[in-house]
Amino acid sequence: MTISLPSPELIASFAEIVGPANALTAPADAAPYLVESRGLYRGTTPLVLRPGTVEEVSLIMRLASQTRTAVVPQGGNTGHVAGQIPREGKADVVLSLERLNRIRDIDPVGNVIVADAGCILEDIQKAADDVDRLFPLSLGSEGSARIGGNLSTNAGGTAVLAYGNMRQLCLGLEVVLPTGEIWDGLRRLKKDNTGYDLRDLFIGAEGTLGVITGAVLKLYPKPRGHQVAFAGLRSVEDALMLFDRASSLCGPALTGFELMPRLGIEFTTRHIAGVRDPMETTHPWYALIDISTSDSADGAERMVQDLLEAGIADGLVENAVIAQNEAQRKALWHMRESMSPAQKPEGGSIKHDISVPVSSVPVFMAEADALVSKAIPGARICAFGHMGDGNIHYNISQPVGADKQSFLDRWREINAIVHAVVLKHDGSISAEHGIGQLKRDELAAIRSTIEIDLMRRIKHAFDPAGIMNPDKVLRED
Amino acid sequence: MTISLPSPELIASFAEIVGPANALTAPADAAPYLVESRGLYRGTTPLVLRPGTVEEVSLIMRLASQTRTAVVPQGGNTGHVAGQIPREGKADVVLSLERLNRIRDIDPVGNVIVADAGCILEDIQKAADDVDRLFPLSLGSEGSARIGGNLSTNAGGTAVLAYGNMRQLCLGLEVVLPTGEIWDGLRRLKKDNTGYDLRDLFIGAEGTLGVITGAVLKLYPKPRGHQVAFAGLRSVEDALMLFDRASSLCGPALTGFELMPRLGIEFTTRHIAGVRDPMETTHPWYALIDISTSDSADGAERMVQDLLEAGIADGLVENAVIAQNEAQRKALWHMRESMSPAQKPEGGSIKHDISVPVSSVPVFMAEADALVSKAIPGARICAFGHMGDGNIHYNISQPVGADKQSFLDRWREINAIVHAVVLKHDGSISAEHGIGQLKRDELAAIRSTIEIDLMRRIKHAFDPAGIMNPDKVLRED
């Protein structure tokens, strides 16, 4: 289909729905909505709309449907695959959910919170905390990411091991369909087997099937015990064996098991204010182990001691520290969260967000390292991440002194090398960030014809006019 | 569409795919596949096919697609809503997965098992146990239910509180589509955000979108501590408060919180061999509390003690026993599992499988009880189930001495009364059993037009010819 540039009259009709103050057309006003954090994609738009109610979202989609206007829903604009960025050279209207940011209800006995899609993740965490509950989704950008985006990308983060990703944390959804109709699926039920799973279809669809406007999210009792340990390890193999021991010993109390390379510790201590190496010894690899227990602080303390003692006795752990207080726990997590930003001052970084079966992490790392080092001698591999989920952020910093742009020009080539190893081990080329524009064509290339065809059929069934975040996830045909 | 009776030639072509021994046409051979356990539905079929490989399933569906023959997939035939039973008076071919029962792979380090859809649930549990792992799905019919059916109905059971239902226990699927094409989605990944969630669409679709032929299921470390307690309670309100305390104290170690009424204890002790009342005192309500801990048996012991002491101190628990050994733990669970069979000797029973938000269980029970008792004076309400999931099997035994058939004739009328209360509290009319034929028309009546329309669009996108388990979940149009 061709999407024509909206006429001034059409722009005025859209603006009327939200009021002039919330219909941005001046380039300077629209600019923040057009570029994603890494600067890899820059889109164009004639109009940014900021509706304040679900009804306004509905009216916008109704008009878009009638006029075949493409619409790109956007939350906190923290996505890493440009799913939230309008296409370049097209006339996609940006629909920002940022004003739809009301917490509608919170029920600590029922352990649910009902919130607008534009609520900032951190505000949901705080609202839960205020009623002595935990909302466990936690990720680097939680201060600006919005839950509609978290849902649309099925966000993961650092507590997936114990609580699952956004899909597992959501009980119900409210979605405005491409036609403007509102699907009210705001259920608060733990069990409900009544027909096809529409909820999980919208979750992770990156705004291509409809606009998520509200959600029922699960809350949890707050753990009473919390311990964080940091262990120096010889190899990724040892990290896998330690993870296996930790899962078995701690069960669901193991809330995090994060892998970091020595290089990552060097980058963070060098570039991130306040980060210090917690050990005097150095080690090729490190694990951050997070344990939360429901019953008492003693339980977590005992578990972490038992685990580290067993790890040392087995020769898996070379050295270890246990955080002695909340400040030290935060400092260890801060180091982990700084792995990605600390790469910036080191020049260009080619990034991957991959997963493989947990037991294949060591062999994946060894094979990928060999191929990348061969392709770019001197490349500094800083692979870190959620070991317990098999999810590695396999990032590669440019060789020291290399030209940043010519290094970054090899992004697709290096992706192809790394993703070939991922696929060899039946892995995923996007473990938690989604497909968006960045990985769209690659997805089509690696998945079976029948799988892409099934996805297309769903897309056409929900959005026959192709106005809902077009060219994301799947290329429009 | 009209589906015509298959010609002898077509039956012969189907039979050729699986071999004559596995193509049943004689009424006596087909009979066991045509009636479900409660005897509410009895279907008709010209042919039962028992393929032994995925390729045979594919060939069957290809031929069915070419000839517009309706096909009904069937696992262990333990479903409660007649989703697995062919329609009466039509010519649906039954496709039994029972010979597709091979465990393909088991990886204790990666914590996955890959199995054919026809594997019996209990065999999966045993295979996991053999490698010192737990497959947590557990339900009354586990000795005959097959995992393809468990997946197609998103089965729940007694460990949902800690481990979720089948949807949460499945990482990947293999599905034969209505055309005979095979979708290979047998992934072993904990995190994979690459496009629409096809897996969760097939899970719970009751065989109306394709035939599940294989699955990757999650395994867990075996808990080392296990305790079961049985508490006598004054009211459902007190049960809710005790559940709230238990969740908070035990966190994910709380693996079961089952509610039972006094009447259920009387029925089971009266009719089920070996069941004895574990207490000398009697109480209006009972909770079975199941606690599993990863680290040690001591942990579970301490938790259950702490919980019961707190419950008694708060006046929530009137009396309690803790199982002293594995035999006693099994006996308590056996009593719980016997709630449903124990109703049979008491005459007719009108059943419901509902859920409401957990905090609404007490008010739901009070309102439903009042309305049912008014409609059928003397009706004996034996409502029990998964309190922690808000999932109550709200079963009603006939009044003593009433005529069984005239009581059962009021099934739909009583369903309507109970389900109205469910809907008032934003609940579900099918928490874990699915829709099938039994609740199909009711689903269409209670859900919004847009929701039914979205489901229809998915059905048409996947099965345009309408041959895949037709008239289940949605009525064919």
Chai-1 contact restraints between the chains, C-beta under 6 A:
chainA,res_idxA,chainB,res_idxB,connection_type,confidence,min_distance_angstrom,max_distance_angstrom,comment,restraint_id
A,V109,B,S359,contact,1.0,0.0,6.0,A-B,restraint_1
A,G110,B,P357,contact,1.0,0.0,6.0,A-B,restraint_2
A,G110,B,V358,contact,1.0,0.0,6.0,A-B,restraint_3
A,G110,B,S359,contact,1.0,0.0,6.0,A-B,restraint_4
A,N154,B,N193,contact,1.0,0.0,6.0,A-B,restraint_5
A,G156,B,K191,contact,1.0,0.0,6.0,A-B,restraint_6
A,E181,B,I450,contact,1.0,0.0,6.0,A-B,restraint_7
A,W183,B,I450,contact,1.0,0.0,6.0,A-B,restraint_8
A,R188,B,P357,contact,1.0,0.0,6.0,A-B,restraint_9
A,L189,B,S355,contact,1.0,0.0,6.0,A-B,restraint_10
A,L189,B,S428,contact,1.0,0.0,6.0,A-B,restraint_11
A,K190,B,D389,contact,1.0,0.0,6.0,A-B,restraint_12
A,K190,B,G390,contact,1.0,0.0,6.0,A-B,restraint_13
A,K191,B,G156,contact,1.0,0.0,6.0,A-B,restraint_14
A,K191,B,S355,contact,1.0,0.0,6.0,A-B,restraint_15
A,K191,B,D389,contact,1.0,0.0,6.0,A-B,restraint_16
A,K191,B,N391,contact,1.0,0.0,6.0,A-B,restraint_17
A,K191,B,A431,contact,1.0,0.0,6.0,A-B,restraint_18
A,K191,B,E432,contact,1.0,0.0,6.0,A-B,restraint_19
A,D192,B,S428,contact,1.0,0.0,6.0,A-B,restraint_20
A,N193,B,N154,contact,1.0,0.0,6.0,A-B,restraint_21
A,N193,B,G204,contact,1.0,0.0,6.0,A-B,restraint_22
A,N193,B,S430,contact,1.0,0.0,6.0,A-B,restraint_23
A,N193,B,E432,contact,1.0,0.0,6.0,A-B,restraint_24
A,N193,B,G434,contact,1.0,0.0,6.0,A-B,restraint_25
A,T194,B,S428,contact,1.0,0.0,6.0,A-B,restraint_26
A,T194,B,S430,contact,1.0,0.0,6.0,A-B,restraint_27
A,T194,B,I435,contact,1.0,0.0,6.0,A-B,restraint_28
A,T194,B,L443,contact,1.0,0.0,6.0,A-B,restraint_29
A,G195,B,M455,contact,1.0,0.0,6.0,A-B,restraint_30
A,G195,B,V473,contact,1.0,0.0,6.0,A-B,restraint_31
A,Y196,B,A205,contact,1.0,0.0,6.0,A-B,restraint_32
A,Y196,B,M455,contact,1.0,0.0,6.0,A-B,restraint_33
A,Y196,B,I458,contact,1.0,0.0,6.0,A-B,restraint_34
A,D197,B,D200,contact,1.0,0.0,6.0,A-B,restraint_35
A,D197,B,L201,contact,1.0,0.0,6.0,A-B,restraint_36
A,D197,B,G204,contact,1.0,0.0,6.0,A-B,restraint_37
A,L198,B,L454,contact,1.0,0.0,6.0,A-B,restraint_38
A,D200,B,D197,contact,1.0,0.0,6.0,A-B,restraint_39
A,D200,B,D200,contact,1.0,0.0,6.0,A-B,restraint_40
A,L201,B,D197,contact,1.0,0.0,6.0,A-B,restraint_41
A,G204,B,N193,contact,1.0,0.0,6.0,A-B,restraint_42
A,G204,B,D197,contact,1.0,0.0,6.0,A-B,restraint_43
A,A205,B,Y196,contact,1.0,0.0,6.0,A-B,restraint_44
A,P221,B,S247,contact,1.0,0.0,6.0,A-B,restraint_45
A,P221,B,S248,contact,1.0,0.0,6.0,A-B,restraint_46
A,S247,B,P221,contact,1.0,0.0,6.0,A-B,restraint_47
A,S248,B,P221,contact,1.0,0.0,6.0,A-B,restraint_48
A,C250,B,S294,contact,1.0,0.0,6.0,A-B,restraint_49
A,G251,B,S294,contact,1.0,0.0,6.0,A-B,restraint_50
A,P252,B,P252,contact,1.0,0.0,6.0,A-B,restraint_51
A,S294,B,C250,contact,1.0,0.0,6.0,A-B,restraint_52
A,S294,B,G251,contact,1.0,0.0,6.0,A-B,restraint_53
A,S355,B,L189,contact,1.0,0.0,6.0,A-B,restraint_54
A,S355,B,K191,contact,1.0,0.0,6.0,A-B,restraint_55
A,P357,B,G110,contact,1.0,0.0,6.0,A-B,restraint_56
A,P357,B,R188,contact,1.0,0.0,6.0,A-B,restraint_57
A,V358,B,G110,contact,1.0,0.0,6.0,A-B,restraint_58
A,S359,B,V109,contact,1.0,0.0,6.0,A-B,restraint_59
A,S359,B,G110,contact,1.0,0.0,6.0,A-B,restraint_60
A,D389,B,K190,contact,1.0,0.0,6.0,A-B,restraint_61
A,D389,B,K191,contact,1.0,0.0,6.0,A-B,restraint_62
A,G390,B,K190,contact,1.0,0.0,6.0,A-B,restraint_63
A,N391,B,K191,contact,1.0,0.0,6.0,A-B,restraint_64
A,S428,B,L189,contact,1.0,0.0,6.0,A-B,restraint_65
A,S428,B,D192,contact,1.0,0.0,6.0,A-B,restraint_66
A,S428,B,T194,contact,1.0,0.0,6.0,A-B,restraint_67
A,S430,B,N193,contact,1.0,0.0,6.0,A-B,restraint_68
A,S430,B,T194,contact,1.0,0.0,6.0,A-B,restraint_69
A,A431,B,K191,contact,1.0,0.0,6.0,A-B,restraint_70
A,E432,B,K191,contact,1.0,0.0,6.0,A-B,restraint_71
A,E432,B,N193,contact,1.0,0.0,6.0,A-B,restraint_72
A,G434,B,N193,contact,1.0,0.0,6.0,A-B,restraint_73
A,I435,B,T194,contact,1.0,0.0,6.0,A-B,restraint_74
A,L443,B,T194,contact,1.0,0.0,6.0,A-B,restraint_75
A,I450,B,E181,contact,1.0,0.0,6.0,A-B,restraint_76
A,I450,B,W183,contact,1.0,0.0,6.0,A-B,restraint_77
A,L454,B,L198,contact,1.0,0.0,6.0,A-B,restraint_78
A,M455,B,G195,contact,1.0,0.0,6.0,A-B,restraint_79
A,M455,B,Y196,contact,1.0,0.0,6.0,A-B,restraint_80
A,R457,B,A461,contact,1.0,0.0,6.0,A-B,restraint_81
A,I458,B,Y196,contact,1.0,0.0,6.0,A-B,restraint_82
A,A461,B,R457,contact,1.0,0.0,6.0,A-B,restraint_83
A,A461,B,A461,contact,1.0,0.0,6.0,A-B,restraint_84
A,V473,B,G195,contact,1.0,0.0,6.0,A-B,restraint_85
